[in-house]
Amino acid sequence: MIIGIDATNIRGGGGITHLTELLNHSSPQKNNFNKIIVWSSEITLNKIENKLWLIKMSPKFLNKNLFYRIIWQMFFLKKEAKKNNCDIIFVPGGSVSTSFRPIVTMSRNMLPFELKELKRFGFTFTFFKLYLLKFVQLHSFRKVNGLIFLNNYAKNKIINYLYNEKLTHTIIPHGVSNNFSFNPQLRNLRKFEDFTFTNPCKILYVSIIENYKHQKNVILAINNLRKQNIPISIDLIGPPGLGYKEFSNVLNNIDNSKEFINYHGNVEHKYLNQFYNNADIFLFASTCENMPNILLESMAAGLPIACSDAGPMPEILKNFGVYFDSEDLNSMETTILNLIKSIKIREELSAKVYRESLNYNWNKCAEDTFIFLNKIAKKYEK
Protein backbone atom coordinates (compact mmCIF):
# COMPACT_ATOMS: atom_id res chain seq x y z
CA MET A 1 0.00 0.00 0.00
CA ILE A 2 1.19 3.52 -0.83
CA ILE A 3 0.04 6.24 1.54
CA GLY A 4 -0.02 9.94 0.70
CA ILE A 5 0.03 12.46 3.55
CA ASP A 6 -1.22 15.94 2.75
CA ALA A 7 0.54 18.07 5.37
CA THR A 8 0.06 21.35 3.52
CA ASN A 9 -1.39 23.11 6.58
CA ILE A 10 0.91 21.50 9.17
CA ARG A 11 3.15 24.44 10.06
CA GLY A 12 4.18 23.94 13.70
CA GLY A 13 3.19 23.06 17.24
CA GLY A 14 1.23 19.89 17.94
CA GLY A 15 0.72 19.20 14.23
CA ILE A 16 4.46 18.87 13.64
CA THR A 17 4.89 16.76 16.77
CA HIS A 18 2.13 14.36 15.69
CA LEU A 19 3.42 14.02 12.14
CA THR A 20 7.05 13.47 13.09
CA GLU A 21 6.24 11.01 15.87
CA LEU A 22 3.82 9.10 13.64
CA LEU A 23 6.51 8.61 11.00
CA ASN A 24 9.26 7.90 13.54
CA HIS A 25 7.22 5.06 15.05
CA SER A 26 6.16 3.39 11.80
CA SER A 27 7.71 0.92 9.40
CA PRO A 28 6.59 -0.87 6.21
CA GLN A 29 6.87 -4.33 7.77
CA LYS A 30 4.92 -3.43 10.90
CA ASN A 31 2.26 -1.19 9.37
CA ASN A 32 1.59 -2.79 5.97
CA PHE A 33 2.70 -0.08 3.55
CA ASN A 34 5.36 0.09 0.85
CA LYS A 35 5.89 3.81 0.70
CA ILE A 36 4.71 7.07 2.25
CA ILE A 37 4.70 10.36 0.36
CA VAL A 38 4.43 13.60 2.34
CA TRP A 39 3.54 16.90 0.68
CA SER A 40 4.29 20.02 2.70
CA SER A 41 6.46 23.14 2.97
CA GLU A 42 10.24 22.78 3.04
CA ILE A 43 10.26 24.10 6.62
CA THR A 44 7.95 21.30 7.75
CA LEU A 45 9.68 18.59 5.71
CA ASN A 46 13.09 19.55 7.13
CA LYS A 47 11.80 18.61 10.58
CA ILE A 48 10.98 15.07 9.44
CA GLU A 49 13.69 12.39 9.58
CA ASN A 50 14.69 10.82 6.29
CA LYS A 51 13.59 7.22 5.76
CA LEU A 52 14.24 4.82 2.88
CA TRP A 53 10.50 4.40 2.38
CA LEU A 54 9.63 8.10 2.81
CA ILE A 55 9.39 10.56 -0.07
CA LYS A 56 9.18 14.27 0.74
CA MET A 57 7.67 16.62 -1.83
CA SER A 58 7.47 20.39 -1.59
CA PRO A 59 5.87 22.05 -4.66
CA LYS A 60 6.45 25.80 -4.76
CA PHE A 61 2.78 26.56 -3.96
CA LEU A 62 3.20 24.87 -0.56
CA ASN A 63 5.92 27.35 0.40
CA LYS A 64 3.62 30.33 -0.12
CA ASN A 65 0.61 31.67 1.74
CA LEU A 66 -2.67 29.92 2.60
CA PHE A 67 -4.35 30.90 -0.68
CA TYR A 68 -1.70 29.12 -2.76
CA ARG A 69 -1.77 26.07 -0.49
CA ILE A 70 -5.54 25.72 -0.90
CA ILE A 71 -5.22 26.09 -4.68
CA TRP A 72 -2.60 23.33 -4.76
CA GLN A 73 -4.73 21.04 -2.62
CA MET A 74 -7.83 21.64 -4.76
CA PHE A 75 -6.30 21.33 -8.21
CA PHE A 76 -2.97 19.48 -7.95
CA LEU A 77 -3.08 17.02 -5.05
CA LYS A 78 -5.36 14.50 -6.79
CA LYS A 79 -3.14 14.46 -9.86
CA GLU A 80 0.02 14.03 -7.74
CA ALA A 81 -1.55 11.23 -5.71
CA LYS A 82 -2.64 9.31 -8.79
CA LYS A 83 0.74 9.80 -10.47
CA ASN A 84 2.40 8.25 -7.43
CA ASN A 85 -0.17 5.39 -7.24
CA CYS A 86 -1.42 6.34 -3.79
CA ASP A 87 -4.01 3.98 -2.36
CA ILE A 88 -5.18 6.48 0.25
CA ILE A 89 -4.49 10.03 1.42
CA PHE A 90 -4.24 11.03 5.06
CA VAL A 91 -4.85 14.71 5.91
CA PRO A 92 -3.87 15.21 9.58
CA GLY A 93 -4.59 18.95 9.45
CA GLY A 94 -8.37 18.54 9.31
CA SER A 95 -9.33 20.57 6.22
CA VAL A 96 -9.78 18.73 2.91
CA SER A 97 -10.06 20.37 -0.53
CA THR A 98 -9.32 17.52 -2.92
CA SER A 99 -11.67 15.13 -4.72
CA PHE A 100 -9.24 12.21 -4.38
CA ARG A 101 -10.75 9.23 -2.59
CA PRO A 102 -10.39 7.37 -0.27
CA ILE A 103 -9.27 9.99 2.19
CA VAL A 104 -8.93 10.16 5.99
CA THR A 105 -8.63 13.27 8.14
CA MET A 106 -8.47 14.23 11.82
CA SER A 107 -10.37 16.52 14.16
CA ARG A 108 -7.68 18.32 16.12
CA ASN A 109 -8.94 21.85 16.86
CA MET A 110 -11.85 22.39 19.27
CA LEU A 111 -11.86 26.20 19.29
CA PRO A 112 -14.12 26.48 16.20
CA PHE A 113 -16.70 24.30 17.98
CA GLU A 114 -16.70 26.04 21.38
CA LEU A 115 -18.66 29.28 20.94
CA LYS A 116 -18.12 30.38 24.55
CA GLU A 117 -14.35 30.13 24.06
CA LEU A 118 -14.50 31.82 20.65
CA LYS A 119 -16.24 34.84 22.18
CA ARG A 120 -13.17 35.45 24.36
CA PHE A 121 -11.39 36.70 21.21
CA GLY A 122 -13.98 39.47 20.71
CA PHE A 123 -14.77 40.65 17.19
CA THR A 124 -11.23 40.13 15.95
CA PHE A 125 -9.82 38.56 12.81
CA THR A 126 -9.01 35.45 14.86
CA PHE A 127 -12.66 35.10 15.88
CA PHE A 128 -13.94 35.22 12.31
CA LYS A 129 -11.14 32.97 11.03
CA LEU A 130 -11.93 30.30 13.62
CA TYR A 131 -15.68 30.66 13.11
CA LEU A 132 -15.24 30.13 9.37
CA LEU A 133 -12.94 27.19 10.05
CA LYS A 134 -15.82 25.42 11.80
CA PHE A 135 -17.79 25.25 8.55
CA VAL A 136 -14.73 24.41 6.46
CA GLN A 137 -13.90 21.48 8.72
CA LEU A 138 -17.48 20.25 8.98
CA HIS A 139 -17.65 20.25 5.18
CA SER A 140 -14.44 18.21 5.12
CA PHE A 141 -15.60 15.79 7.82
CA ARG A 142 -18.85 15.10 5.95
CA LYS A 143 -17.06 14.26 2.70
CA VAL A 144 -14.17 12.08 3.82
CA ASN A 145 -14.16 8.28 4.08
CA GLY A 146 -12.60 8.10 7.54
CA LEU A 147 -12.36 10.49 10.47
CA ILE A 148 -10.07 10.27 13.50
CA PHE A 149 -11.05 11.87 16.79
CA LEU A 150 -8.56 12.29 19.61
CA ASN A 151 -11.00 11.60 22.46
CA ASN A 152 -14.66 11.00 23.28
CA TYR A 153 -15.21 14.63 24.25
CA ALA A 154 -14.34 15.83 20.74
CA LYS A 155 -16.32 13.05 19.09
CA ASN A 156 -19.46 13.82 21.11
CA LYS A 157 -19.15 17.54 20.37
CA ILE A 158 -18.79 17.13 16.60
CA ILE A 159 -20.41 13.88 15.50
CA ASN A 160 -23.99 15.20 15.55
CA TYR A 161 -23.05 17.92 13.05
CA LEU A 162 -22.01 15.44 10.39
CA TYR A 163 -25.24 13.74 9.25
CA ASN A 164 -23.24 10.97 7.58
CA GLU A 165 -24.22 7.52 8.80
CA LYS A 166 -21.75 5.88 6.39
CA LEU A 167 -18.76 7.76 7.79
CA THR A 168 -16.28 5.45 9.49
CA HIS A 169 -14.71 7.07 12.53
CA THR A 170 -12.43 6.07 15.37
CA ILE A 171 -10.69 7.51 18.45
CA ILE A 172 -6.87 7.55 18.47
CA PRO A 173 -5.22 9.67 21.19
CA HIS A 174 -1.80 11.19 20.71
CA GLY A 175 1.21 9.86 22.55
CA VAL A 176 3.73 11.59 24.78
CA SER A 177 7.49 11.64 24.30
CA ASN A 178 9.70 9.56 26.58
CA ASN A 179 11.79 12.71 27.08
CA PHE A 180 9.25 13.85 29.67
CA SER A 181 9.10 10.57 31.56
CA PHE A 182 10.22 10.95 35.17
CA ASN A 183 9.67 8.17 37.69
CA PRO A 184 7.80 9.72 40.65
CA GLN A 185 9.80 7.55 43.04
CA LEU A 186 12.78 9.73 42.15
CA ARG A 187 10.87 12.98 42.67
CA ASN A 188 11.63 14.79 45.92
CA LEU A 189 8.17 15.69 47.20
CA ARG A 190 8.36 18.15 50.10
CA LYS A 191 6.07 18.48 53.08
CA PHE A 192 4.11 21.71 53.45
CA GLU A 193 6.31 22.64 56.42
CA ASP A 194 9.40 22.46 54.20
CA PHE A 195 8.21 25.20 51.86
CA THR A 196 9.61 28.64 52.67
CA PHE A 197 9.51 32.00 50.97
CA THR A 198 13.14 31.55 49.98
CA ASN A 199 12.44 28.00 48.72
CA PRO A 200 8.70 28.00 47.93
CA CYS A 201 6.38 25.42 46.41
CA LYS A 202 7.06 25.73 42.68
CA ILE A 203 4.02 25.70 40.41
CA LEU A 204 4.47 25.27 36.65
CA TYR A 205 2.03 26.22 33.88
CA VAL A 206 2.93 25.73 30.21
CA SER A 207 0.64 27.16 27.50
CA ILE A 208 0.31 29.96 24.97
CA ILE A 209 -0.90 33.18 26.63
CA GLU A 210 -4.56 33.35 25.59
CA ASN A 211 -7.74 34.33 27.41
CA TYR A 212 -9.10 30.78 27.28
CA LYS A 213 -5.93 29.59 29.02
CA HIS A 214 -6.73 31.88 31.98
CA GLN A 215 -3.16 32.84 32.94
CA LYS A 216 -4.51 36.11 34.33
CA ASN A 217 -6.69 34.25 36.83
CA VAL A 218 -3.80 31.94 37.67
CA ILE A 219 -1.49 34.75 38.74
CA LEU A 220 -4.31 36.45 40.66
CA ALA A 221 -4.89 33.19 42.55
CA ILE A 222 -1.17 32.77 43.27
CA ASN A 223 -1.00 36.35 44.51
CA ASN A 224 -3.99 35.81 46.82
CA LEU A 225 -2.34 32.70 48.29
CA ARG A 226 0.88 34.65 48.89
CA LYS A 227 -1.16 37.24 50.76
CA GLN A 228 -2.38 34.38 52.98
CA ASN A 229 1.28 33.69 53.85
CA ILE A 230 1.50 30.59 51.65
CA PRO A 231 5.09 30.13 50.32
CA ILE A 232 4.37 29.66 46.65
CA SER A 233 5.79 30.73 43.28
CA ILE A 234 4.90 30.04 39.68
CA ASP A 235 6.77 29.63 36.39
CA LEU A 236 4.72 30.39 33.29
CA ILE A 237 5.95 29.26 29.88
CA GLY A 238 4.38 29.92 26.50
CA PRO A 239 4.50 32.30 23.57
CA PRO A 240 2.45 35.52 23.78
CA GLY A 241 -0.95 35.25 22.11
CA LEU A 242 -3.89 37.63 21.93
CA GLY A 243 -4.31 37.43 25.70
CA TYR A 244 -0.79 38.64 26.39
CA LYS A 245 -1.50 42.37 26.78
CA GLU A 246 -4.04 41.89 29.57
CA PHE A 247 -1.90 39.22 31.20
CA SER A 248 1.18 41.45 31.07
CA ASN A 249 -0.65 44.41 32.64
CA VAL A 250 -1.89 42.30 35.54
CA LEU A 251 1.53 40.68 35.97
CA ASN A 252 3.32 44.03 36.14
CA ASN A 253 0.84 45.30 38.74
CA ILE A 254 1.24 42.22 40.93
CA ASP A 255 4.92 41.27 40.70
CA ASN A 256 6.93 43.59 38.50
CA SER A 257 10.15 42.50 40.25
CA LYS A 258 9.56 38.79 39.43
CA GLU A 259 9.76 37.83 43.09
CA PHE A 260 7.33 34.92 42.80
CA ILE A 261 5.85 35.06 39.26
CA ASN A 262 8.28 34.23 36.48
CA TYR A 263 7.16 34.43 32.86
CA HIS A 264 9.76 32.78 30.62
CA GLY A 265 8.11 33.38 27.24
CA ASN A 266 8.43 30.66 24.65
CA VAL A 267 10.82 27.81 25.51
CA GLU A 268 11.99 25.25 22.97
CA HIS A 269 10.17 21.96 23.39
CA LYS A 270 13.38 20.03 23.97
CA TYR A 271 14.16 22.14 27.07
CA LEU A 272 10.73 21.87 28.73
CA ASN A 273 11.52 18.68 30.63
CA GLN A 274 13.97 20.65 32.80
CA PHE A 275 11.09 22.78 34.06
CA TYR A 276 8.87 19.73 34.64
CA ASN A 277 11.62 18.04 36.65
CA ASN A 278 12.14 21.09 38.90
CA ALA A 279 8.45 21.76 39.63
CA ASP A 280 6.49 20.64 42.69
CA ILE A 281 3.01 20.94 41.15
CA PHE A 282 1.71 21.34 37.61
CA LEU A 283 -1.26 23.60 36.95
CA PHE A 284 -3.41 23.49 33.82
CA ALA A 285 -6.18 26.09 33.57
CA SER A 286 -7.25 25.90 29.92
CA THR A 287 -10.98 25.64 29.19
CA CYS A 288 -10.66 24.62 25.54
CA GLU A 289 -8.56 21.71 24.31
CA ASN A 290 -8.77 18.75 21.98
CA MET A 291 -5.73 16.68 22.93
CA PRO A 292 -3.77 18.71 25.50
CA ASN A 293 -0.24 17.44 24.88
CA ILE A 294 1.05 19.67 27.67
CA LEU A 295 -1.19 17.88 30.15
CA LEU A 296 0.15 14.53 28.90
CA GLU A 297 3.71 15.77 29.36
CA SER A 298 3.08 16.80 32.97
CA MET A 299 1.47 13.39 33.60
CA ALA A 300 4.52 11.62 32.19
CA ALA A 301 6.70 13.77 34.44
CA GLY A 302 4.85 12.35 37.43
CA LEU A 303 3.77 15.74 38.73
CA PRO A 304 0.78 16.24 41.03
CA ILE A 305 -1.69 18.16 38.86
CA ALA A 306 -4.27 20.84 39.64
CA CYS A 307 -6.44 21.01 36.52
CA SER A 308 -9.34 22.81 34.89
CA ASP A 309 -12.56 20.80 35.03
CA ALA A 310 -13.54 21.88 31.49
CA GLY A 311 -13.38 20.15 28.12
CA PRO A 312 -11.68 16.77 27.77
CA MET A 313 -9.41 17.25 30.79
CA PRO A 314 -11.36 14.96 33.17
CA GLU A 315 -11.49 12.29 30.45
CA ILE A 316 -7.71 12.34 30.09
CA LEU A 317 -6.60 12.96 33.68
CA LYS A 318 -9.46 10.91 35.18
CA ASN A 319 -9.38 10.87 39.02
CA PHE A 320 -5.59 11.21 39.07
CA GLY A 321 -5.65 14.97 39.56
CA VAL A 322 -7.58 17.63 41.48
CA TYR A 323 -9.95 19.97 39.64
CA PHE A 324 -11.07 23.59 39.76
CA ASP A 325 -13.22 26.05 37.85
CA SER A 326 -10.80 28.28 35.91
CA GLU A 327 -13.22 31.22 36.04
CA ASP A 328 -13.66 31.01 39.83
CA LEU A 329 -10.65 32.32 41.77
CA ASN A 330 -11.87 30.82 45.02
CA SER A 331 -12.17 27.39 43.40
CA MET A 332 -8.67 27.66 41.97
CA GLU A 333 -7.10 28.93 45.22
CA THR A 334 -8.77 26.26 47.37
CA THR A 335 -7.71 23.44 45.03
CA ILE A 336 -4.10 24.61 44.88
CA LEU A 337 -3.92 25.16 48.63
CA ASN A 338 -5.30 21.70 49.46
CA LEU A 339 -2.77 20.12 47.13
CA ILE A 340 0.13 22.07 48.64
CA LYS A 341 -0.84 21.22 52.19
CA SER A 342 -1.20 17.46 51.69
CA ILE A 343 1.98 15.58 50.77
CA LYS A 344 -0.05 12.36 50.98
CA ILE A 345 -2.39 13.46 48.19
CA ARG A 346 0.56 14.66 46.10
CA GLU A 347 2.36 11.33 46.54
CA GLU A 348 -0.71 9.32 45.56
CA LEU A 349 -1.51 11.49 42.53
CA SER A 350 2.11 11.56 41.38
CA ALA A 351 2.34 7.76 41.23
CA LYS A 352 -1.11 7.28 39.67
CA VAL A 353 -0.75 9.96 37.01
CA TYR A 354 2.62 8.61 35.93
CA ARG A 355 1.14 5.12 35.44
CA GLU A 356 -1.80 6.57 33.51
CA SER A 357 0.56 8.44 31.18
CA LEU A 358 2.00 5.10 30.01
CA ASN A 359 -1.27 4.51 28.15
CA TYR A 360 -0.43 7.44 25.87
CA ASN A 361 2.48 6.36 23.68
CA TRP A 362 3.41 7.08 20.09
CA ASN A 363 3.91 3.42 19.19
CA LYS A 364 0.25 2.72 19.92
CA CYS A 365 -0.84 5.93 18.19
CA ALA A 366 1.08 4.96 15.03
CA GLU A 367 -0.13 1.36 15.11
CA ASP A 368 -3.79 2.34 15.53
CA THR A 369 -3.51 5.03 12.84
CA PHE A 370 -2.13 2.63 10.23
CA ILE A 371 -4.67 -0.06 11.14
CA PHE A 372 -7.39 2.52 10.46
CA LEU A 373 -5.80 3.70 7.19
CA ASN A 374 -5.49 0.09 6.03
CA LYS A 375 -9.13 -0.54 6.93
CA ILE A 376 -10.37 2.45 4.93
CA ALA A 377 -8.11 1.72 1.95
CA LYS A 378 -9.30 -1.90 1.81
CA LYS A 379 -12.95 -0.86 2.09
CA TYR A 380 -12.65 1.42 -0.93
CA GLU A 381 -10.11 -0.48 -3.01
CA LYS A 382 -10.99 -0.69 -6.68
C-alpha positions in Angstrom: 0.0 0.0 0.0 1.2 3.5 -0.8 0.0 6.2 1.5 0.0 9.9 0.7 0.0 12.5 3.5 -1.2 15.9 2.8 0.5 18.1 5.4 0.1 21.4 3.5 -1.4 23.1 6.6 0.9 21.5 9.2 3.2 24.4 10.1 4.2 23.9 13.7 3.2 23.1 17.2 1.2 19.9 17.9 0.7 19.2 14.2 4.5 18.9 13.6 4.9 16.8 16.8 2.1 14.4 15.7 3.4 14.0 12.1 7.1 13.5 13.1 6.2 11.0 15.9 3.8 9.1 13.6 6.5 8.6 11.0 9.3 7.9 13.5 7.2 5.1 15.0 6.2 3.4 11.8 7.7 0.9 9.4 6.6 -0.9 6.2 6.9 -4.3 7.8 4.9 -3.4 10.9 2.3 -1.2 9.4 1.6 -2.8 6.0 2.7 -0.1 3.6 5.4 0.1 0.9 5.9 3.8 0.7 4.7 7.1 2.2 4.7 10.4 0.4 4.4 13.6 2.3 3.5 16.9 0.7 4.3 20.0 2.7 6.5 23.1 3.0 10.2 22.8 3.0 10.3 24.1 6.6 8.0 21.3 7.8 9.7 18.6 5.7 13.1 19.6 7.1 11.8 18.6 10.6 11.0 15.1 9.4 13.7 12.4 9.6 14.7 10.8 6.3 13.6 7.2 5.8 14.2 4.8 2.9 10.5 4.4 2.4 9.6 8.1 2.8 9.4 10.6 -0.1 9.2 14.3 0.7 7.7 16.6 -1.8 7.5 20.4 -1.6 5.9 22.0 -4.7 6.5 25.8 -4.8 2.8 26.6 -4.0 3.2 24.9 -0.6 5.9 27.4 0.4 3.6 30.3 -0.1 0.6 31.7 1.7 -2.7 29.9 2.6 -4.4 30.9 -0.7 -1.7 29.1 -2.8 -1.8 26.1 -0.5 -5.5 25.7 -0.9 -5.2 26.1 -4.7 -2.6 23.3 -4.8 -4.7 21.0 -2.6 -7.8 21.6 -4.8 -6.3 21.3 -8.2 -3.0 19.5 -8.0 -3.1 17.0 -5.1 -5.4 14.5 -6.8 -3.1 14.5 -9.9 0.0 14.0 -7.7 -1.5 11.2 -5.7 -2.6 9.3 -8.8 0.7 9.8 -10.5 2.4 8.3 -7.4 -0.2 5.4 -7.2 -1.4 6.3 -3.8 -4.0 4.0 -2.4 -5.2 6.5 0.3 -4.5 10.0 1.4 -4.2 11.0 5.1 -4.8 14.7 5.9 -3.9 15.2 9.6 -4.6 18.9 9.4 -8.4 18.5 9.3 -9.3 20.6 6.2 -9.8 18.7 2.9 -10.1 20.4 -0.5 -9.3 17.5 -2.9 -11.7 15.1 -4.7 -9.2 12.2 -4.4 -10.7 9.2 -2.6 -10.4 7.4 -0.3 -9.3 10.0 2.2 -8.9 10.2 6.0 -8.6 13.3 8.1 -8.5 14.2 11.8 -10.4 16.5 14.2 -7.7 18.3 16.1 -8.9 21.8 16.9 -11.8 22.4 19.3 -11.9 26.2 19.3 -14.1 26.5 16.2 -16.7 24.3 18.0 -16.7 26.0 21.4 -18.7 29.3 20.9 -18.1 30.4 24.5 -14.4 30.1 24.1 -14.5 31.8 20.6 -16.2 34.8 22.2 -13.2 35.5 24.4 -11.4 36.7 21.2 -14.0 39.5 20.7 -14.8 40.6 17.2 -11.2 40.1 16.0 -9.8 38.6 12.8 -9.0 35.5 14.9 -12.7 35.1 15.9 -13.9 35.2 12.3 -11.1 33.0 11.0 -11.9 30.3 13.6 -15.7 30.7 13.1 -15.2 30.1 9.4 -12.9 27.2 10.1 -15.8 25.4 11.8 -17.8 25.2 8.5 -14.7 24.4 6.5 -13.9 21.5 8.7 -17.5 20.3 9.0 -17.7 20.3 5.2 -14.4 18.2 5.1 -15.6 15.8 7.8 -18.9 15.1 6.0 -17.1 14.3 2.7 -14.2 12.1 3.8 -14.2 8.3 4.1 -12.6 8.1 7.5 -12.4 10.5 10.5 -10.1 10.3 13.5 -11.1 11.9 16.8 -8.6 12.3 19.6 -11.0 11.6 22.5 -14.7 11.0 23.3 -15.2 14.6 24.3 -14.3 15.8 20.7 -16.3 13.1 19.1 -19.5 13.8 21.1 -19.2 17.5 20.4 -18.8 17.1 16.6 -20.4 13.9 15.5 -24.0 15.2 15.6 -23.0 17.9 13.1 -22.0 15.4 10.4 -25.2 13.7 9.2 -23.2 11.0 7.6 -24.2 7.5 8.8 -21.8 5.9 6.4 -18.8 7.8 7.8 -16.3 5.5 9.5 -14.7 7.1 12.5 -12.4 6.1 15.4 -10.7 7.5 18.4 -6.9 7.6 18.5 -5.2 9.7 21.2 -1.8 11.2 20.7 1.2 9.9 22.6 3.7 11.6 24.8 7.5 11.6 24.3 9.7 9.6 26.6 11.8 12.7 27.1 9.2 13.9 29.7 9.1 10.6 31.6 10.2 10.9 35.2 9.7 8.2 37.7 7.8 9.7 40.6 9.8 7.6 43.0 12.8 9.7 42.2 10.9 13.0 42.7 11.6 14.8 45.9 8.2 15.7 47.2 8.4 18.2 50.1 6.1 18.5 53.1 4.1 21.7 53.5 6.3 22.6 56.4 9.4 22.5 54.2 8.2 25.2 51.9 9.6 28.6 52.7 9.5 32.0 51.0 13.1 31.6 50.0 12.4 28.0 48.7 8.7 28.0 47.9 6.4 25.4 46.4 7.1 25.7 42.7 4.0 25.7 40.4 4.5 25.3 36.6 2.0 26.2 33.9 2.9 25.7 30.2 0.6 27.2 27.5 0.3 30.0 25.0 -0.9 33.2 26.6 -4.6 33.4 25.6 -7.7 34.3 27.4 -9.1 30.8 27.3 -5.9 29.6 29.0 -6.7 31.9 32.0 -3.2 32.8 32.9 -4.5 36.1 34.3 -6.7 34.2 36.8 -3.8 31.9 37.7 -1.5 34.8 38.7 -4.3 36.4 40.7 -4.9 33.2 42.5 -1.2 32.8 43.3 -1.0 36.3 44.5 -4.0 35.8 46.8 -2.3 32.7 48.3 0.9 34.6 48.9 -1.2 37.2 50.8 -2.4 34.4 53.0 1.3 33.7 53.9 1.5 30.6 51.6 5.1 30.1 50.3 4.4 29.7 46.7 5.8 30.7 43.3 4.9 30.0 39.7 6.8 29.6 36.4 4.7 30.4 33.3 5.9 29.3 29.9 4.4 29.9 26.5 4.5 32.3 23.6 2.4 35.5 23.8 -1.0 35.2 22.1 -3.9 37.6 21.9 -4.3 37.4 25.7 -0.8 38.6 26.4 -1.5 42.4 26.8 -4.0 41.9 29.6 -1.9 39.2 31.2 1.2 41.5 31.1 -0.6 44.4 32.6 -1.9 42.3 35.5 1.5 40.7 36.0 3.3 44.0 36.1 0.8 45.3 38.7 1.2 42.2 40.9 4.9 41.3 40.7 6.9 43.6 38.5 10.2 42.5 40.2 9.6 38.8 39.4 9.8 37.8 43.1 7.3 34.9 42.8 5.8 35.1 39.3 8.3 34.2 36.5 7.2 34.4 32.9 9.8 32.8 30.6 8.1 33.4 27.2 8.4 30.7 24.6 10.8 27.8 25.5 12.0 25.2 23.0 10.2 22.0 23.4 13.4 20.0 24.0 14.2 22.1 27.1 10.7 21.9 28.7 11.5 18.7 30.6 14.0 20.6 32.8 11.1 22.8 34.1 8.9 19.7 34.6 11.6 18.0 36.7 12.1 21.1 38.9 8.5 21.8 39.6 6.5 20.6 42.7 3.0 20.9 41.1 1.7 21.3 37.6 -1.3 23.6 36.9 -3.4 23.5 33.8 -6.2 26.1 33.6 -7.2 25.9 29.9 -11.0 25.6 29.2 -10.7 24.6 25.5 -8.6 21.7 24.3 -8.8 18.8 22.0 -5.7 16.7 22.9 -3.8 18.7 25.5 -0.2 17.4 24.9 1.1 19.7 27.7 -1.2 17.9 30.2 0.1 14.5 28.9 3.7 15.8 29.4 3.1 16.8 33.0 1.5 13.4 33.6 4.5 11.6 32.2 6.7 13.8 34.4 4.9 12.3 37.4 3.8 15.7 38.7 0.8 16.2 41.0 -1.7 18.2 38.9 -4.3 20.8 39.6 -6.4 21.0 36.5 -9.3 22.8 34.9 -12.6 20.8 35.0 -13.5 21.9 31.5 -13.4 20.1 28.1 -11.7 16.8 27.8 -9.4 17.3 30.8 -11.4 15.0 33.2 -11.5 12.3 30.5 -7.7 12.3 30.1 -6.6 13.0 33.7 -9.5 10.9 35.2 -9.4 10.9 39.0 -5.6 11.2 39.1 -5.6 15.0 39.6 -7.6 17.6 41.5 -9.9 20.0 39.6 -11.1 23.6 39.8 -13.2 26.1 37.9 -10.8 28.3 35.9 -13.2 31.2 36.0 -13.7 31.0 39.8 -10.7 32.3 41.8 -11.9 30.8 45.0 -12.2 27.4 43.4 -8.7 27.7 42.0 -7.1 28.9 45.2 -8.8 26.3 47.4 -7.7 23.4 45.0 -4.1 24.6 44.9 -3.9 25.2 48.6 -5.3 21.7 49.5 -2.8 20.1 47.1 0.1 22.1 48.6 -0.8 21.2 52.2 -1.2 17.5 51.7 2.0 15.6 50.8 0.0 12.4 51.0 -2.4 13.5 48.2 0.6 14.7 46.1 2.4 11.3 46.5 -0.7 9.3 45.6 -1.5 11.5 42.5 2.1 11.6 41.4 2.3 7.8 41.2 -1.1 7.3 39.7 -0.8 10.0 37.0 2.6 8.6 35.9 1.1 5.1 35.4 -1.8 6.6 33.5 0.6 8.4 31.2 2.0 5.1 30.0 -1.3 4.5 28.2 -0.4 7.4 25.9 2.5 6.4 23.7 3.4 7.1 20.1 3.9 3.4 19.2 0.2 2.7 19.9 -0.8 5.9 18.2 1.1 5.0 15.0 -0.1 1.4 15.1 -3.8 2.3 15.5 -3.5 5.0 12.8 -2.1 2.6 10.2 -4.7 -0.1 11.1 -7.4 2.5 10.5 -5.8 3.7 7.2 -5.5 0.1 6.0 -9.1 -0.5 6.9 -10.4 2.4 4.9 -8.1 1.7 2.0 -9.3 -1.9 1.8 -12.9 -0.9 2.1 -12.7 1.4 -0.9 -10.1 -0.5 -3.0 -11.0 -0.7 -6.7 
